[in-house]
């Protein structure tokens, strides 16, 4: 009988595969890297290339698709690390190759048995937010750029006249660095959109450095297109470029001869404030339509701080006796802006020569629209939310809306009344208004307050004499 030979030991070998999370980590790195490359290329393309709408939207679709894909991969990785692969084990094992593990231990499987239908969507949302934020950093805050100016800059590069004008209107209220170069390029191209580009540049008067705006507008003001020249000169006026004063005055003279004054010219002259405009503004007071006359009175008052402005006060006072009630309101308002003491006498005469009905007339403000007249095919242009795309560009002048009687008293309240000859007229007149039974309660009260102010704060008789000030009396 042969001896027993021990059986050879069994050699057990096991192949340990890499954990699922390492594979997901590698995939996440690859997907996010590719997404960043796509996002960077998309941002550069949309900012620089005059592509079609379809190409631009195609790039934006690729951008958001990259964000979505990266968010899903990142969420799978987080699910594997935080929830033991709950979503993978519940929904992907047996359905997607590569997500099954034969050596998963029972404890890990038990731990992962939870409501993945709740946790995974939350992870996708969180990963999407973080991924989107990271892509925005890489692309220079592209989404904000596209929402505020990017879409409109694209329309300027490839749109028709109506689309370009609508884009310029929206860009006129934006102050991003990309806007001015685009408006300058549109201005230099000429055509219907160039007028609106000049107008939009004139709306940038809130910029501290206006010099970059001036040169292209000056060039446009010498263009052969009269409509473009008009808008360029108006824009220079709104930017308070005094070199444009002569061109504005010439445009206004031409309008007077034609019998139709563009009210925006008067506003621009009031903004520039050069006393050489006095002649043409006085001519408008004589020959302009009612609104132009009122605007001319307002424009004259804007020169109050200029040397030689006293002569312009005389222009207003000389027109006051013959002015209709609307122009009278504007002149009274403007004399209040000048606040010259001698104008008290002219205001007293204006009040006394007005009928009760005229004194009770409410002096209306002027609402001046500064934008060019939109072409007919632009009237129906609306934004994506159905709202008209034309931003408001109006100026409210000659406020507040008070009755003429109160306007007179308010203007007198803005003036000094210290000299004996002025007080000799104003004080008795105010005393009579304070007890005038035919006047309104507001007029009587206002007159009384104004009279008290003159006597208590502005009366030279209340000031100490020289002897009293020196203590010798």
Buried (B, 14 or more C-beta within 10 A) or exposed (E): EEEEEEEEEEEEEEEEEEEBBEBBBEBBEEBBEEBBEBBBBBBBBBBEBEBEEEBBEBBBEBBBEBBBBBBBBBBBBBBBEEBBBBBBBBBBBEEEEEBBBEEBEEEEBEBBEBEBEEBBEEBBEBBBEEBBEBBBEBBEEBBEBBEBBBBBBBBBBBBEBBBBBBBBBBBBBBEBEBBBEBBBBBBEEBBBBBBBBBBBBBBBBEBEEBEEBBEBBBEBBEBEBEBBBBBBBBBBBBBEBEEBBEBBBEBBBBBBEEEEBBBBBBBBBBBBBBBEBBEBBBBBBEEBEEBBBBBBBBBBBBBBEBEEBEEBBBBBBEBBEEBEBBBBBBBBBBBBBBBBBBBBBBBBBBBEEBEEEBBBBEBEBBEBEBBBEBEEEBEEBEEEEEEEBBBEBEBEBBEEEBBBBBBBBBBBBEBEBBEEEBBEBBBEBBEEBBEEEEBBEEBBEBBBBBBEBBBEEBBEEEEEEEEEEEEEE
